[in-house]
Amino acid sequence: MTQARPVNKGLLISLLPHVILLVAGIILTYFAHIKHQEAINNKINNALENRLSSLSTGINSRLDLYQYGLFGLKGFVHGIGANNLNYQAISNYSGSRNYAKEFPGANGIGFIKKVAVEQLNQFLTDAKNDRPDQTFNLNTLVATSDEHFIIQYIFPEQKNIQAIGLDIGSESMRKQAALNAAINNTAQLTAPLTLVQADKLSHQGFLILVPIYKTITISDNKKQRLNELLGWAYSPLLIDKILDSLAHLDENQLTISDINNNTETDFFSYGIKSETNHYQLTKIIKLMGRTWKITINASDAFIYNLHLPNRYQAIVNGSFATIGCMFIAFLMQLFIFRRSQRIKRKALQAKKNKLALQQANLKLESEVKQRTQEIADMSMLQRSIVNSTSYSIIATDLQGVITLFNPAAEKLLGYKADDIISIQSPSIFHLKEEVVNKATLLTKELNHPVTPGIEVLTIKATSTTPDINQWTYVTQNGQHIQVNLSVTSLLNNEGDTVGYLGIAYDLTEQIDHEQALGHAKELAEQASQAKSEFLANMSHEIRTPMNGILGTLQLLQEQPLNEKSKEYLKKSLYSTRALTTIINDILDFSKIEAGKLSLEHKPFDLFELIHHLESDLALQAHDKNIYFKFEINIKHKFWIGDPVRLRQIFLNLISNAIKFTSQGGVTISFNLTDEKRICCKVSDTGIGISEQAIERLFKRFEQAEKSTTREYGGTGLGLPITKSLISLMHGEIKVLSQLGSGSQFYVYLPLEQAKVDESELKTSSAEFPDLSEKIILLAEDNKINQLVASTMLEPTKATVVIANNGLEAIALYKSHKPDIIFMDIQMPKMDGLEACKQIKVLDSEQVVIALTANVFTEQKEIYKQLFDGYVSKPIEKHELIAILSTLDLVDS
């Protein structure tokens, strides 16, 4: 028999790791392959979900576009008024719109009229007379006795002629959609239906309806909405035209269904379902009262375009990884073998290391010599720095004996280093009184005794934090020099303090410079005061004649005039108030530049402020034949702020919007942000602003373009003042605009809500109170202003007594005991302030109202403290009525 060969145990041991790695690699590769398949499936589903989301968004966006078009028609109807809506008006409006470009997929835009049963005959007669062809026929889908929803207009008319006269209320599904839109005041889609167009072919589609009410203000009561309903703006939408443009962008199979009462109706399908894969996703979306189900099936081309990794990539990678691990194991075995070989070589290497150590010692000695020379050079460099610096450097030991005294110290103090070093302490050039006073302060600060001497200079000094103080040095010849002295401690290698270093800087030049700056500041303050006094005087000198002009024009306004004279007077009043606004802007800007403009903080009614803005500016918008509307989305009425400056901000922005808008209109909305800030948005459809012009929009004396001033007028101060006022209120203003596309101004104001009891509020009357048997003393030196004020006060039926100066006012007060005194501020002989003080001494309860042409804040604060109120010049009639209405002068 043949003898079996013995098994080589070393060979088996070396092969065992490779067998283990191979089995483990096969198992791990299998699980990696499963996970890889899952990742591919997830990626396909995610891509399909993104595509479905994109399609849903596209459908939503397209229907929103049609909705905006219907809102445009709704706005047009409200703009011209429901009574002015006729065939010619809506034809002109449609002619101005390019439906094919603005609303692709829509077959037109029209108007459906709500007609009661008893008004049907009259409506049909009016509809025939309204049309150029005098033809209008009623078409019903099903006979009905209820009210009618009749398509009265639709443009383009040629391809929608079959729809004119159709009563959509005669078919339940369309009727229900129309009623839902009216009751809920929302856009509404009908279910899919068959539309007959001018080509007499049937097309699948649906209607989109937007309710139009008789008034702009919409009731919260749903029944009331139906009573106020005028009709609907609507558009017939062809499903194929809308959805084909979206489907051409997608290679997948797409199906869209309408769901109603758990019933699905497929109304759109595109593409062919793949036979090789079964990836499918479905999404339910809500669209204007309808529920649509969108189903998308992945095509082979779609999956191919995802560029997915190979399905067997994990197997390939696992195979290579297993082979790699087996190779690494082989290398480790090789490493162990060679390690044993290295041990044998260590003895030989030890001999070589000993020789190398000897060579290293020789090299180290050479480096020590080199380093020693470098330290010597560094020491020389440091001495050079100390000797060359312009700062006085003095070092001492712990006992205060000077160990270093550089040339700059010699130059500053006049002592020689050889006479100082190791002999004297810094006390010879310090004032004894300063050292004693500093010791007293340090004793209180550190809560332990500090003796006058070197301790005063060094007690707070450390190696990292210098003790910096101003001291007086005394030179050798007795001269006193102010220095800034920085003291730090000196440490040895162990970190122990071995002395102190003082670096002094001569402050003589700096002190002289500071004194010069102080003198310059004093001169600047004097110049600022002179400017303020000049502006105050100019304010008075300009407003005094302005008061005469505006007052006499207001008085003339109450006289019987012919229409031409009334028009001249209206323009004169407008120009006078415009001039007053310009003067106010210039003075406001001067106050802002001087930092003297302050704001009031008092409760005010925001709704009342907005109502006054609307009343003041509505006529201006009406004259330009543009729409002008306010949207208030804030529930709280009362806020704390400065209502006068807020009105100035809003008035500037809104009047600018009206000024630069000739077509379309202006919309002002008030909202409350998430940060509880009031946001006012002023939108217009005017000329717009270029990006370059926006950058300089808020600069003073600037306008968007140089031609703007010539065409529209203005000083260029309105927006800079507006921005400054908003900044004073800690708010912000933003601008979005494109040239030729209108502008949007956003104002954000962090105002606080106010708690006000409305029952306690007083409403000012629009008429003068009856002050019969009352006496009014008018102190005014200007004859024209005497005439204006006394004539304005005539409707009160009070007796008006006139004083020409402060002295006369006091005398007439003593003789007549008036019920109220109107006191001018700047008068000859005695001004109004002094006259008021003397009258208040005689009777502190006497009512005295200031008449002032000075609008500066600091002056108004003085008036509030001394007077019982004030009226600004030029005098406005409504302001005079308001101040009289607040005084309890009328007998009950």
RALINLIN-V671482 format. One record per helix or strand of 2 or more residues. SS is the DSSP state (alpha for helix, beta for strand). FROM is the first residue (numbers start at 1). TO is the last residue. If there is no record, write none. Layout:
SS FROM TO
SS FROM TO
//
This chain:
alpha 9 80
alpha 82 84
alpha 87 95
alpha 99 102
beta 109 115
alpha 117 130
beta 139 140
beta 148 155
alpha 158 163
beta 166 167
alpha 168 170
alpha 172 184
beta 188 189
beta 193 196
beta 202 213
alpha 222 227
beta 229 238
alpha 239 247
beta 253 260
beta 263 270
beta 280 287
beta 290 297
alpha 300 305
alpha 313 388
beta 392 397
beta 401 405
alpha 407 413
alpha 417 420
alpha 426 429
alpha 432 446
alpha 454 458
beta 467 474
beta 480 491
beta 497 506
alpha 508 557
alpha 563 594
beta 602 605
alpha 606 623
beta 627 632
beta 638 641
alpha 643 659
beta 665 672
beta 678 684
alpha 691 695
alpha 706 712
alpha 718 728
beta 732 737
beta 743 749
beta 752 753
alpha 758 760
beta 775 779
alpha 783 792
alpha 794 796
beta 799 803
alpha 806 816
beta 820 824
alpha 832 842
beta 848 852
alpha 857 866
beta 870 872
alpha 877 886
//
